[in-house]
Amino acid sequence: MANLKLKNPAGGSLNLVSADGASDLTLTFPATTGTAMVSGNMPAFAVWGSSGTSLTNNTNTKITYDTEEFDTNNNFASSRFTPTVAGYYQLNANLLLVSSSSGILGIQLYKNGSLFKNGSQIVNSGDYIGANISVLVYANGTTDYFEIYALQNNGTTRTTLGGQAYNWFQGSLVRAA
């Protein structure tokens, strides 16, 4: 493996040419300090809950995710995403439940144990109700972590539907800090 150095700290381009000279590749570097990101260090995950989570009336409840589709940097464990690369992350989550009465289903993104962003859906009697959230967030790469909670006020305990299509949480690094 060869080490290549870009001599201009203000950024620039580097041309890589194949040994036979038949093709080349140009890499352009911005005028910034930090780490150049490649696919190997851009965390992404997708998880889902195989069974539902019971939501007690008017109580914030952490959603359980027990099945990983993928976790490229091993940053997801115990229903919590803890990114180890500082940067901006797109996080998305969805829940579905059946309601026999009207009310509200809220889906909440918690950051470091506190409510950070909230999404909600008004529940009509006898319907399948979905709530989702999609946010762009900053994570410091060391101590920040994210969890999904839900809140419903339909009068009694309700259980979210389990399964890959109904109860999921996913995210990926969009841009390093």
Disulfide bonds with the S-S distance in Angstrom:
none
